Amino acid sequence: MKKIPLVLVLLACMGNSDCGSSPVSASGVSKATVKVPVGTDGMTSEQRNVRDRLVEDNKPGAVKHLYIISAYSGQVIFYSTVRGKVTSGGKRLTPTTVIGDGPNTNSYFNVNIGDSMEQTAEVLQDDGTYGYSSEYLYWWDTQGRYYQYYITGGVIPIISTQPMAVKSIILNMEVTKAPNAAEEMPPVPLPQ
C-alpha cells in the first residue's frame, strides 16, 4: 500500500472547507463536546469504576453471592456462593483469531500459542483475557457492597459481595431417576 505524504493531505484540506471539521448528523446537528471533571486521583467516575471493578473481581479469596431471579415472577430461583468471580464462557487466555504467517506489521500483536509465535489483531483486555463477556451493569451501593446485573431473557442474574435478604429460593429440578446416596446433592444454603 502506498503512503500519501502529509504535505499532500494538508494541501487537499486547504481547498476543502469540510476538512478537519466536526462530524454533522443527517439532520444537521454538530458533534457536541464537554469537559469532564476528574477527581483528585486524575480519573473520571467511569474510569474509577472500571479500576475498582478489576480490583474487586480479582481479590484473592473473595466470595460473592449469585442470585438467579425470574424475570416473570421476581422470585429467586437459584442461589449460590461464588469463589472469586463469575466468568463468561466467551473469555479465553488466547485470542480466537490469529494471522499465522501473515505480514509482520505494527497492526498486530505477537502472542505465544503452544510452541508457536502467532500474530493477532485482538487486544488483550484489562483483566488479562481475550474474548467477550456478557453485557452487564455493575455498581457498589452506599455501604460498599458490589453488584453485577446481567440482562438476559427469562432470568436476571445478580452477583453481590454480600448476601441479599430474599423471602425464599425456589429450585425446580427435573429428576429422571431416583438418586442414590453417592449422587445426592447437598442442600443449597439460604442467605442469612
Secondary structure, 3 states (H helix, E strand, C coil): CCCCCHHHHHHHHHCCCCCCCCCECCCCCECCCCCCCCCCCCCCHHHHHHHHHHHHHCCCCCEEEEEEEECCCCCEEEEEEEECCCCCCCEECCCCCCCCCCCCCCCCEEEEECCEEEEECCCCCCCCCEECCCCEEEEECCCCCEEEEECCCCEEEEEECCCCCCCCECCCCCCCCCCCCCCCCCCCCCCC
